Amino acid sequence: MIEAVSDRNLEEVLPLIRAYQAFYAVADIDDERNRRFFSRFGEGSDEGCLFLYRAVEGNAVAFATVYFSYVSSVPARVGVMNDLYTDPAYRGRGIGRQLVDHCRDFALSKGAARLQWLTAIDNERAQKLYDAMNTKKSTWHVYTYTA
């Protein structure tokens, strides 16, 4: 079951966010900073929404986050799925696909022209999922400045 994260269930998703950050080798994982940052993204937010997936037994086992931005080449508002993570014990059950589809539907319902996302080049498991969906893989390179 997919639900929007709010004050009532934020604490349940924080361990998954920590695991996601550890997966991507984030150097300075800070639970309090995560709490402050992710609490901004609820269903009523214009900035985006954090979703969790609750397993049949009731525990939070996956999450995804949609942020909103704009793309001049379209030109339109777009949903950006910056985060998608499933607890390793629950992978291979279709949870990731359900979250991607939910994020797409949410973004479109909020006026976005599309949902887009990035994944690490070596995250082959995620790419296998994305390649099996009705998606288009970009040829763009991502550059960043670090503060």
Phi and psi in radians as a Rosetta constraint file:
Dihedral C 1 N 2 CA 2 C 2 CIRCULARHARMONIC -1.797 0.35
Dihedral N 2 CA 2 C 2 N 3 CIRCULARHARMONIC 2.342 0.35
Dihedral C 2 N 3 CA 3 C 3 CIRCULARHARMONIC -2.462 0.35
Dihedral N 3 CA 3 C 3 N 4 CIRCULARHARMONIC 2.620 0.35
Dihedral C 3 N 4 CA 4 C 4 CIRCULARHARMONIC -1.224 0.35
Dihedral N 4 CA 4 C 4 N 5 CIRCULARHARMONIC 2.532 0.35
Dihedral C 4 N 5 CA 5 C 5 CIRCULARHARMONIC -1.523 0.35
Dihedral N 5 CA 5 C 5 N 6 CIRCULARHARMONIC 2.407 0.35
Dihedral C 5 N 6 CA 6 C 6 CIRCULARHARMONIC -2.491 0.35
Dihedral N 6 CA 6 C 6 N 7 CIRCULARHARMONIC -2.984 0.35
Dihedral C 6 N 7 CA 7 C 7 CIRCULARHARMONIC -1.012 0.35
Dihedral N 7 CA 7 C 7 N 8 CIRCULARHARMONIC -0.524 0.35
Dihedral C 7 N 8 CA 8 C 8 CIRCULARHARMONIC -1.291 0.35
Dihedral N 8 CA 8 C 8 N 9 CIRCULARHARMONIC -0.379 0.35
Dihedral C 8 N 9 CA 9 C 9 CIRCULARHARMONIC -2.311 0.35
Dihedral N 9 CA 9 C 9 N 10 CIRCULARHARMONIC 0.139 0.35
Dihedral C 9 N 10 CA 10 C 10 CIRCULARHARMONIC -1.012 0.35
Dihedral N 10 CA 10 C 10 N 11 CIRCULARHARMONIC -0.742 0.35
Dihedral C 10 N 11 CA 11 C 11 CIRCULARHARMONIC -1.061 0.35
Dihedral N 11 CA 11 C 11 N 12 CIRCULARHARMONIC -0.493 0.35
Dihedral C 11 N 12 CA 12 C 12 CIRCULARHARMONIC -1.243 0.35
Dihedral N 12 CA 12 C 12 N 13 CIRCULARHARMONIC -0.528 0.35
Dihedral C 12 N 13 CA 13 C 13 CIRCULARHARMONIC -1.582 0.35
Dihedral N 13 CA 13 C 13 N 14 CIRCULARHARMONIC -0.323 0.35
Dihedral C 13 N 14 CA 14 C 14 CIRCULARHARMONIC -1.012 0.35
Dihedral N 14 CA 14 C 14 N 15 CIRCULARHARMONIC -0.709 0.35
Dihedral C 14 N 15 CA 15 C 15 CIRCULARHARMONIC -1.101 0.35
Dihedral N 15 CA 15 C 15 N 16 CIRCULARHARMONIC -0.571 0.35
Dihedral C 15 N 16 CA 16 C 16 CIRCULARHARMONIC -1.212 0.35
Dihedral N 16 CA 16 C 16 N 17 CIRCULARHARMONIC -0.680 0.35
Dihedral C 16 N 17 CA 17 C 17 CIRCULARHARMONIC -1.104 0.35
Dihedral N 17 CA 17 C 17 N 18 CIRCULARHARMONIC -0.735 0.35
Dihedral C 17 N 18 CA 18 C 18 CIRCULARHARMONIC -1.055 0.35
Dihedral N 18 CA 18 C 18 N 19 CIRCULARHARMONIC -0.782 0.35
Dihedral C 18 N 19 CA 19 C 19 CIRCULARHARMONIC -1.117 0.35
Dihedral N 19 CA 19 C 19 N 20 CIRCULARHARMONIC -0.695 0.35
Dihedral C 19 N 20 CA 20 C 20 CIRCULARHARMONIC -1.066 0.35
Dihedral N 20 CA 20 C 20 N 21 CIRCULARHARMONIC -0.813 0.35
Dihedral C 20 N 21 CA 21 C 21 CIRCULARHARMONIC -1.123 0.35
Dihedral N 21 CA 21 C 21 N 22 CIRCULARHARMONIC -0.678 0.35
Dihedral C 21 N 22 CA 22 C 22 CIRCULARHARMONIC -1.120 0.35
Dihedral N 22 CA 22 C 22 N 23 CIRCULARHARMONIC -0.699 0.35
Dihedral C 22 N 23 CA 23 C 23 CIRCULARHARMONIC -0.995 0.35
Dihedral N 23 CA 23 C 23 N 24 CIRCULARHARMONIC -0.695 0.35
Dihedral C 23 N 24 CA 24 C 24 CIRCULARHARMONIC -1.621 0.35
Dihedral N 24 CA 24 C 24 N 25 CIRCULARHARMONIC 0.277 0.35
Dihedral C 24 N 25 CA 25 C 25 CIRCULARHARMONIC 0.983 0.35
Dihedral N 25 CA 25 C 25 N 26 CIRCULARHARMONIC 0.725 0.35
Dihedral C 25 N 26 CA 26 C 26 CIRCULARHARMONIC -1.142 0.35
Dihedral N 26 CA 26 C 26 N 27 CIRCULARHARMONIC 2.264 0.35
Dihedral C 26 N 27 CA 27 C 27 CIRCULARHARMONIC -1.299 0.35
Dihedral N 27 CA 27 C 27 N 28 CIRCULARHARMONIC -0.650 0.35
Dihedral C 27 N 28 CA 28 C 28 CIRCULARHARMONIC -2.163 0.35
Dihedral N 28 CA 28 C 28 N 29 CIRCULARHARMONIC 1.310 0.35
Dihedral C 28 N 29 CA 29 C 29 CIRCULARHARMONIC -1.327 0.35
Dihedral N 29 CA 29 C 29 N 30 CIRCULARHARMONIC 2.227 0.35
Dihedral C 29 N 30 CA 30 C 30 CIRCULARHARMONIC -2.310 0.35
Dihedral N 30 CA 30 C 30 N 31 CIRCULARHARMONIC 1.902 0.35
Dihedral C 30 N 31 CA 31 C 31 CIRCULARHARMONIC -1.078 0.35
Dihedral N 31 CA 31 C 31 N 32 CIRCULARHARMONIC -0.670 0.35
Dihedral C 31 N 32 CA 32 C 32 CIRCULARHARMONIC -1.187 0.35
Dihedral N 32 CA 32 C 32 N 33 CIRCULARHARMONIC -0.712 0.35
Dihedral C 32 N 33 CA 33 C 33 CIRCULARHARMONIC -1.104 0.35
Dihedral N 33 CA 33 C 33 N 34 CIRCULARHARMONIC -0.725 0.35
Dihedral C 33 N 34 CA 34 C 34 CIRCULARHARMONIC -1.066 0.35
Dihedral N 34 CA 34 C 34 N 35 CIRCULARHARMONIC -0.764 0.35
Dihedral C 34 N 35 CA 35 C 35 CIRCULARHARMONIC -1.012 0.35
Dihedral N 35 CA 35 C 35 N 36 CIRCULARHARMONIC -0.865 0.35
Dihedral C 35 N 36 CA 36 C 36 CIRCULARHARMONIC -1.108 0.35
Dihedral N 36 CA 36 C 36 N 37 CIRCULARHARMONIC -0.790 0.35
Dihedral C 36 N 37 CA 37 C 37 CIRCULARHARMONIC -1.149 0.35
Dihedral N 37 CA 37 C 37 N 38 CIRCULARHARMONIC -0.931 0.35
Dihedral C 37 N 38 CA 38 C 38 CIRCULARHARMONIC -1.298 0.35
Dihedral N 38 CA 38 C 38 N 39 CIRCULARHARMONIC -0.311 0.35
Dihedral C 38 N 39 CA 39 C 39 CIRCULARHARMONIC -1.186 0.35
Dihedral N 39 CA 39 C 39 N 40 CIRCULARHARMONIC -0.231 0.35
Dihedral C 39 N 40 CA 40 C 40 CIRCULARHARMONIC -1.349 0.35
Dihedral N 40 CA 40 C 40 N 41 CIRCULARHARMONIC -0.274 0.35
Dihedral C 40 N 41 CA 41 C 41 CIRCULARHARMONIC -1.907 0.35
Dihedral N 41 CA 41 C 41 N 42 CIRCULARHARMONIC 1.611 0.35
Dihedral C 41 N 42 CA 42 C 42 CIRCULARHARMONIC -2.141 0.35
Dihedral N 42 CA 42 C 42 N 43 CIRCULARHARMONIC 3.076 0.35
Dihedral C 42 N 43 CA 43 C 43 CIRCULARHARMONIC -1.012 0.35
Dihedral N 43 CA 43 C 43 N 44 CIRCULARHARMONIC -0.521 0.35
Dihedral C 43 N 44 CA 44 C 44 CIRCULARHARMONIC -1.553 0.35
Dihedral N 44 CA 44 C 44 N 45 CIRCULARHARMONIC -0.027 0.35
Dihedral C 44 N 45 CA 45 C 45 CIRCULARHARMONIC -1.393 0.35
Dihedral N 45 CA 45 C 45 N 46 CIRCULARHARMONIC 2.422 0.35
Dihedral C 45 N 46 CA 46 C 46 CIRCULARHARMONIC -1.366 0.35
Dihedral N 46 CA 46 C 46 N 47 CIRCULARHARMONIC -0.240 0.35
Dihedral C 46 N 47 CA 47 C 47 CIRCULARHARMONIC -1.437 0.35
Dihedral N 47 CA 47 C 47 N 48 CIRCULARHARMONIC -0.527 0.35
Dihedral C 47 N 48 CA 48 C 48 CIRCULARHARMONIC 2.691 0.35
Dihedral N 48 CA 48 C 48 N 49 CIRCULARHARMONIC -3.008 0.35
Dihedral C 48 N 49 CA 49 C 49 CIRCULARHARMONIC -2.584 0.35
Dihedral N 49 CA 49 C 49 N 50 CIRCULARHARMONIC 2.468 0.35
Dihedral C 49 N 50 CA 50 C 50 CIRCULARHARMONIC -1.780 0.35
Dihedral N 50 CA 50 C 50 N 51 CIRCULARHARMONIC 2.279 0.35
Dihedral C 50 N 51 CA 51 C 51 CIRCULARHARMONIC -2.086 0.35
Dihedral N 51 CA 51 C 51 N 52 CIRCULARHARMONIC 2.539 0.35
Dihedral C 51 N 52 CA 52 C 52 CIRCULARHARMONIC -2.098 0.35
Dihedral N 52 CA 52 C 52 N 53 CIRCULARHARMONIC 2.704 0.35
Dihedral C 52 N 53 CA 53 C 53 CIRCULARHARMONIC -1.932 0.35
Dihedral N 53 CA 53 C 53 N 54 CIRCULARHARMONIC 2.175 0.35
Dihedral C 53 N 54 CA 54 C 54 CIRCULARHARMONIC -1.812 0.35
Dihedral N 54 CA 54 C 54 N 55 CIRCULARHARMONIC 2.180 0.35
Dihedral C 54 N 55 CA 55 C 55 CIRCULARHARMONIC -1.205 0.35
Dihedral N 55 CA 55 C 55 N 56 CIRCULARHARMONIC 2.928 0.35
Dihedral C 55 N 56 CA 56 C 56 CIRCULARHARMONIC -0.958 0.35
Dihedral N 56 CA 56 C 56 N 57 CIRCULARHARMONIC -0.666 0.35
Dihedral C 56 N 57 CA 57 C 57 CIRCULARHARMONIC -1.324 0.35
Dihedral N 57 CA 57 C 57 N 58 CIRCULARHARMONIC -0.059 0.35
Dihedral C 57 N 58 CA 58 C 58 CIRCULARHARMONIC 1.801 0.35
Dihedral N 58 CA 58 C 58 N 59 CIRCULARHARMONIC -0.155 0.35
Dihedral C 58 N 59 CA 59 C 59 CIRCULARHARMONIC -1.586 0.35
Dihedral N 59 CA 59 C 59 N 60 CIRCULARHARMONIC 2.627 0.35
Dihedral C 59 N 60 CA 60 C 60 CIRCULARHARMONIC -1.287 0.35
Dihedral N 60 CA 60 C 60 N 61 CIRCULARHARMONIC 2.170 0.35
Dihedral C 60 N 61 CA 61 C 61 CIRCULARHARMONIC -2.186 0.35
Dihedral N 61 CA 61 C 61 N 62 CIRCULARHARMONIC -0.095 0.35
Dihedral C 61 N 62 CA 62 C 62 CIRCULARHARMONIC -2.789 0.35
Dihedral N 62 CA 62 C 62 N 63 CIRCULARHARMONIC 2.804 0.35
Dihedral C 62 N 63 CA 63 C 63 CIRCULARHARMONIC -2.660 0.35
Dihedral N 63 CA 63 C 63 N 64 CIRCULARHARMONIC 2.824 0.35
Dihedral C 63 N 64 CA 64 C 64 CIRCULARHARMONIC -2.594 0.35
Dihedral N 64 CA 64 C 64 N 65 CIRCULARHARMONIC 2.630 0.35
Dihedral C 64 N 65 CA 65 C 65 CIRCULARHARMONIC -2.238 0.35
Dihedral N 65 CA 65 C 65 N 66 CIRCULARHARMONIC 2.338 0.35
Dihedral C 65 N 66 CA 66 C 66 CIRCULARHARMONIC -1.986 0.35
Dihedral N 66 CA 66 C 66 N 67 CIRCULARHARMONIC 2.215 0.35
Dihedral C 66 N 67 CA 67 C 67 CIRCULARHARMONIC -1.978 0.35
Dihedral N 67 CA 67 C 67 N 68 CIRCULARHARMONIC 2.767 0.35
Dihedral C 67 N 68 CA 68 C 68 CIRCULARHARMONIC -1.917 0.35
Dihedral N 68 CA 68 C 68 N 69 CIRCULARHARMONIC 2.457 0.35
Dihedral C 68 N 69 CA 69 C 69 CIRCULARHARMONIC -2.557 0.35
Dihedral N 69 CA 69 C 69 N 70 CIRCULARHARMONIC -2.954 0.35
Dihedral C 69 N 70 CA 70 C 70 CIRCULARHARMONIC -2.321 0.35
Dihedral N 70 CA 70 C 70 N 71 CIRCULARHARMONIC 2.599 0.35
Dihedral C 70 N 71 CA 71 C 71 CIRCULARHARMONIC -2.227 0.35
Dihedral N 71 CA 71 C 71 N 72 CIRCULARHARMONIC 2.096 0.35
Dihedral C 71 N 72 CA 72 C 72 CIRCULARHARMONIC -1.200 0.35
Dihedral N 72 CA 72 C 72 N 73 CIRCULARHARMONIC -0.501 0.35
Dihedral C 72 N 73 CA 73 C 73 CIRCULARHARMONIC -1.265 0.35
Dihedral N 73 CA 73 C 73 N 74 CIRCULARHARMONIC -0.309 0.35
Dihedral C 73 N 74 CA 74 C 74 CIRCULARHARMONIC -1.449 0.35
Dihedral N 74 CA 74 C 74 N 75 CIRCULARHARMONIC -0.743 0.35
Dihedral C 74 N 75 CA 75 C 75 CIRCULARHARMONIC -1.352 0.35
Dihedral N 75 CA 75 C 75 N 76 CIRCULARHARMONIC 2.297 0.35
Dihedral C 75 N 76 CA 76 C 76 CIRCULARHARMONIC -2.969 0.35
Dihedral N 76 CA 76 C 76 N 77 CIRCULARHARMONIC 2.942 0.35
Dihedral C 76 N 77 CA 77 C 77 CIRCULARHARMONIC -1.336 0.35
Dihedral N 77 CA 77 C 77 N 78 CIRCULARHARMONIC 2.461 0.35
Dihedral C 77 N 78 CA 78 C 78 CIRCULARHARMONIC -2.293 0.35
Dihedral N 78 CA 78 C 78 N 79 CIRCULARHARMONIC 2.649 0.35
Dihedral C 78 N 79 CA 79 C 79 CIRCULARHARMONIC -1.597 0.35
Dihedral N 79 CA 79 C 79 N 80 CIRCULARHARMONIC 2.362 0.35
Dihedral C 79 N 80 CA 80 C 80 CIRCULARHARMONIC -2.031 0.35
Dihedral N 80 CA 80 C 80 N 81 CIRCULARHARMONIC 1.990 0.35
Dihedral C 80 N 81 CA 81 C 81 CIRCULARHARMONIC -1.530 0.35
Dihedral N 81 CA 81 C 81 N 82 CIRCULARHARMONIC 1.620 0.35
Dihedral C 81 N 82 CA 82 C 82 CIRCULARHARMONIC -1.406 0.35
Dihedral N 82 CA 82 C 82 N 83 CIRCULARHARMONIC -0.388 0.35
Dihedral C 82 N 83 CA 83 C 83 CIRCULARHARMONIC -2.346 0.35
Dihedral N 83 CA 83 C 83 N 84 CIRCULARHARMONIC 2.349 0.35
Dihedral C 83 N 84 CA 84 C 84 CIRCULARHARMONIC -2.622 0.35
Dihedral N 84 CA 84 C 84 N 85 CIRCULARHARMONIC 2.118 0.35
Dihedral C 84 N 85 CA 85 C 85 CIRCULARHARMONIC -2.562 0.35
Dihedral N 85 CA 85 C 85 N 86 CIRCULARHARMONIC 2.378 0.35
Dihedral C 85 N 86 CA 86 C 86 CIRCULARHARMONIC -2.195 0.35
Dihedral N 86 CA 86 C 86 N 87 CIRCULARHARMONIC 2.321 0.35
Dihedral C 86 N 87 CA 87 C 87 CIRCULARHARMONIC -0.891 0.35
Dihedral N 87 CA 87 C 87 N 88 CIRCULARHARMONIC 2.298 0.35
Dihedral C 87 N 88 CA 88 C 88 CIRCULARHARMONIC -0.919 0.35
Dihedral N 88 CA 88 C 88 N 89 CIRCULARHARMONIC -0.553 0.35
Dihedral C 88 N 89 CA 89 C 89 CIRCULARHARMONIC -1.195 0.35
Dihedral N 89 CA 89 C 89 N 90 CIRCULARHARMONIC -0.263 0.35
Dihedral C 89 N 90 CA 90 C 90 CIRCULARHARMONIC -1.977 0.35
Dihedral N 90 CA 90 C 90 N 91 CIRCULARHARMONIC 0.095 0.35
Dihedral C 90 N 91 CA 91 C 91 CIRCULARHARMONIC -1.247 0.35
Dihedral N 91 CA 91 C 91 N 92 CIRCULARHARMONIC 2.695 0.35
Dihedral C 91 N 92 CA 92 C 92 CIRCULARHARMONIC 1.461 0.35
Dihedral N 92 CA 92 C 92 N 93 CIRCULARHARMONIC 0.206 0.35
Dihedral C 92 N 93 CA 93 C 93 CIRCULARHARMONIC -1.943 0.35
Dihedral N 93 CA 93 C 93 N 94 CIRCULARHARMONIC 0.131 0.35
Dihedral C 93 N 94 CA 94 C 94 CIRCULARHARMONIC 1.500 0.35
Dihedral N 94 CA 94 C 94 N 95 CIRCULARHARMONIC 0.121 0.35
Dihedral C 94 N 95 CA 95 C 95 CIRCULARHARMONIC -1.179 0.35
Dihedral N 95 CA 95 C 95 N 96 CIRCULARHARMONIC -0.761 0.35
Dihedral C 95 N 96 CA 96 C 96 CIRCULARHARMONIC -1.031 0.35
Dihedral N 96 CA 96 C 96 N 97 CIRCULARHARMONIC -0.788 0.35
Dihedral C 96 N 97 CA 97 C 97 CIRCULARHARMONIC -1.071 0.35
Dihedral N 97 CA 97 C 97 N 98 CIRCULARHARMONIC -0.743 0.35
Dihedral C 97 N 98 CA 98 C 98 CIRCULARHARMONIC -1.085 0.35
Dihedral N 98 CA 98 C 98 N 99 CIRCULARHARMONIC -0.718 0.35
Dihedral C 98 N 99 CA 99 C 99 CIRCULARHARMONIC -1.171 0.35
Dihedral N 99 CA 99 C 99 N 100 CIRCULARHARMONIC -0.736 0.35
Dihedral C 99 N 100 CA 100 C 100 CIRCULARHARMONIC -1.048 0.35
Dihedral N 100 CA 100 C 100 N 101 CIRCULARHARMONIC -0.831 0.35
Dihedral C 100 N 101 CA 101 C 101 CIRCULARHARMONIC -1.067 0.35
Dihedral N 101 CA 101 C 101 N 102 CIRCULARHARMONIC -0.702 0.35
Dihedral C 101 N 102 CA 102 C 102 CIRCULARHARMONIC -1.124 0.35
Dihedral N 102 CA 102 C 102 N 103 CIRCULARHARMONIC -0.752 0.35
Dihedral C 102 N 103 CA 103 C 103 CIRCULARHARMONIC -1.111 0.35
Dihedral N 103 CA 103 C 103 N 104 CIRCULARHARMONIC -0.705 0.35
Dihedral C 103 N 104 CA 104 C 104 CIRCULARHARMONIC -1.058 0.35
Dihedral N 104 CA 104 C 104 N 105 CIRCULARHARMONIC -0.856 0.35
Dihedral C 104 N 105 CA 105 C 105 CIRCULARHARMONIC -1.087 0.35
Dihedral N 105 CA 105 C 105 N 106 CIRCULARHARMONIC -0.709 0.35
Dihedral C 105 N 106 CA 106 C 106 CIRCULARHARMONIC -1.101 0.35
Dihedral N 106 CA 106 C 106 N 107 CIRCULARHARMONIC -0.848 0.35
Dihedral C 106 N 107 CA 107 C 107 CIRCULARHARMONIC -1.048 0.35
Dihedral N 107 CA 107 C 107 N 108 CIRCULARHARMONIC -0.786 0.35
Dihedral C 107 N 108 CA 108 C 108 CIRCULARHARMONIC -1.126 0.35
Dihedral N 108 CA 108 C 108 N 109 CIRCULARHARMONIC -0.650 0.35
Dihedral C 108 N 109 CA 109 C 109 CIRCULARHARMONIC -1.170 0.35
Dihedral N 109 CA 109 C 109 N 110 CIRCULARHARMONIC -0.366 0.35
Dihedral C 109 N 110 CA 110 C 110 CIRCULARHARMONIC -1.707 0.35
Dihedral N 110 CA 110 C 110 N 111 CIRCULARHARMONIC 0.237 0.35
Dihedral C 110 N 111 CA 111 C 111 CIRCULARHARMONIC 1.587 0.35
Dihedral N 111 CA 111 C 111 N 112 CIRCULARHARMONIC 0.157 0.35
Dihedral C 111 N 112 CA 112 C 112 CIRCULARHARMONIC -1.306 0.35
Dihedral N 112 CA 112 C 112 N 113 CIRCULARHARMONIC 2.559 0.35
Dihedral C 112 N 113 CA 113 C 113 CIRCULARHARMONIC -1.371 0.35
Dihedral N 113 CA 113 C 113 N 114 CIRCULARHARMONIC -0.419 0.35
Dihedral C 113 N 114 CA 114 C 114 CIRCULARHARMONIC -2.893 0.35
Dihedral N 114 CA 114 C 114 N 115 CIRCULARHARMONIC 2.960 0.35
Dihedral C 114 N 115 CA 115 C 115 CIRCULARHARMONIC -1.963 0.35
Dihedral N 115 CA 115 C 115 N 116 CIRCULARHARMONIC 2.324 0.35
Dihedral C 115 N 116 CA 116 C 116 CIRCULARHARMONIC -2.357 0.35
Dihedral N 116 CA 116 C 116 N 117 CIRCULARHARMONIC 2.806 0.35
Dihedral C 116 N 117 CA 117 C 117 CIRCULARHARMONIC -2.813 0.35
Dihedral N 117 CA 117 C 117 N 118 CIRCULARHARMONIC 2.940 0.35
Dihedral C 117 N 118 CA 118 C 118 CIRCULARHARMONIC -2.106 0.35
Dihedral N 118 CA 118 C 118 N 119 CIRCULARHARMONIC 2.739 0.35
Dihedral C 118 N 119 CA 119 C 119 CIRCULARHARMONIC -2.541 0.35
Dihedral N 119 CA 119 C 119 N 120 CIRCULARHARMONIC 2.762 0.35
Dihedral C 119 N 120 CA 120 C 120 CIRCULARHARMONIC -1.134 0.35
Dihedral N 120 CA 120 C 120 N 121 CIRCULARHARMONIC 2.550 0.35
Dihedral C 120 N 121 CA 121 C 121 CIRCULARHARMONIC -1.037 0.35
Dihedral N 121 CA 121 C 121 N 122 CIRCULARHARMONIC -0.583 0.35
Dihedral C 121 N 122 CA 122 C 122 CIRCULARHARMONIC -1.582 0.35
Dihedral N 122 CA 122 C 122 N 123 CIRCULARHARMONIC 0.051 0.35
Dihedral C 122 N 123 CA 123 C 123 CIRCULARHARMONIC -1.508 0.35
Dihedral N 123 CA 123 C 123 N 124 CIRCULARHARMONIC 1.246 0.35
Dihedral C 123 N 124 CA 124 C 124 CIRCULARHARMONIC -1.179 0.35
Dihedral N 124 CA 124 C 124 N 125 CIRCULARHARMONIC -0.551 0.35
Dihedral C 124 N 125 CA 125 C 125 CIRCULARHARMONIC -1.095 0.35
Dihedral N 125 CA 125 C 125 N 126 CIRCULARHARMONIC -0.787 0.35
Dihedral C 125 N 126 CA 126 C 126 CIRCULARHARMONIC -1.133 0.35
Dihedral N 126 CA 126 C 126 N 127 CIRCULARHARMONIC -0.740 0.35
Dihedral C 126 N 127 CA 127 C 127 CIRCULARHARMONIC -1.090 0.35
Dihedral N 127 CA 127 C 127 N 128 CIRCULARHARMONIC -0.598 0.35
Dihedral C 127 N 128 CA 128 C 128 CIRCULARHARMONIC -1.070 0.35
Dihedral N 128 CA 128 C 128 N 129 CIRCULARHARMONIC -0.745 0.35
Dihedral C 128 N 129 CA 129 C 129 CIRCULARHARMONIC -1.095 0.35
Dihedral N 129 CA 129 C 129 N 130 CIRCULARHARMONIC -0.898 0.35
Dihedral C 129 N 130 CA 130 C 130 CIRCULARHARMONIC -1.095 0.35
Dihedral N 130 CA 130 C 130 N 131 CIRCULARHARMONIC -0.672 0.35
Dihedral C 130 N 131 CA 131 C 131 CIRCULARHARMONIC -1.174 0.35
Dihedral N 131 CA 131 C 131 N 132 CIRCULARHARMONIC -0.436 0.35
Dihedral C 131 N 132 CA 132 C 132 CIRCULARHARMONIC -1.442 0.35
Dihedral N 132 CA 132 C 132 N 133 CIRCULARHARMONIC -0.149 0.35
Dihedral C 132 N 133 CA 133 C 133 CIRCULARHARMONIC -1.708 0.35
Dihedral N 133 CA 133 C 133 N 134 CIRCULARHARMONIC 2.992 0.35
Dihedral C 133 N 134 CA 134 C 134 CIRCULARHARMONIC -1.422 0.35
Dihedral N 134 CA 134 C 134 N 135 CIRCULARHARMONIC 1.181 0.35
Dihedral C 134 N 135 CA 135 C 135 CIRCULARHARMONIC -2.128 0.35
Dihedral N 135 CA 135 C 135 N 136 CIRCULARHARMONIC 2.924 0.35
Dihedral C 135 N 136 CA 136 C 136 CIRCULARHARMONIC -2.118 0.35
Dihedral N 136 CA 136 C 136 N 137 CIRCULARHARMONIC 2.214 0.35
Dihedral C 136 N 137 CA 137 C 137 CIRCULARHARMONIC -1.495 0.35
Dihedral N 137 CA 137 C 137 N 138 CIRCULARHARMONIC 2.310 0.35
Dihedral C 137 N 138 CA 138 C 138 CIRCULARHARMONIC -1.431 0.35
Dihedral N 138 CA 138 C 138 N 139 CIRCULARHARMONIC 2.783 0.35
Dihedral C 138 N 139 CA 139 C 139 CIRCULARHARMONIC -1.910 0.35
Dihedral N 139 CA 139 C 139 N 140 CIRCULARHARMONIC 0.171 0.35
Dihedral C 139 N 140 CA 140 C 140 CIRCULARHARMONIC -1.288 0.35
Dihedral N 140 CA 140 C 140 N 141 CIRCULARHARMONIC 2.613 0.35
Dihedral C 140 N 141 CA 141 C 141 CIRCULARHARMONIC -1.782 0.35
Dihedral N 141 CA 141 C 141 N 142 CIRCULARHARMONIC 2.549 0.35
Dihedral C 141 N 142 CA 142 C 142 CIRCULARHARMONIC -1.832 0.35
Dihedral N 142 CA 142 C 142 N 143 CIRCULARHARMONIC 2.255 0.35
Dihedral C 142 N 143 CA 143 C 143 CIRCULARHARMONIC -2.070 0.35
Dihedral N 143 CA 143 C 143 N 144 CIRCULARHARMONIC 2.551 0.35
Dihedral C 143 N 144 CA 144 C 144 CIRCULARHARMONIC -2.435 0.35
Dihedral N 144 CA 144 C 144 N 145 CIRCULARHARMONIC 2.590 0.35
Dihedral C 144 N 145 CA 145 C 145 CIRCULARHARMONIC -1.793 0.35
Dihedral N 145 CA 145 C 145 N 146 CIRCULARHARMONIC 2.446 0.35
Dihedral C 145 N 146 CA 146 C 146 CIRCULARHARMONIC -1.867 0.35
Dihedral N 146 CA 146 C 146 N 147 CIRCULARHARMONIC 2.308 0.35
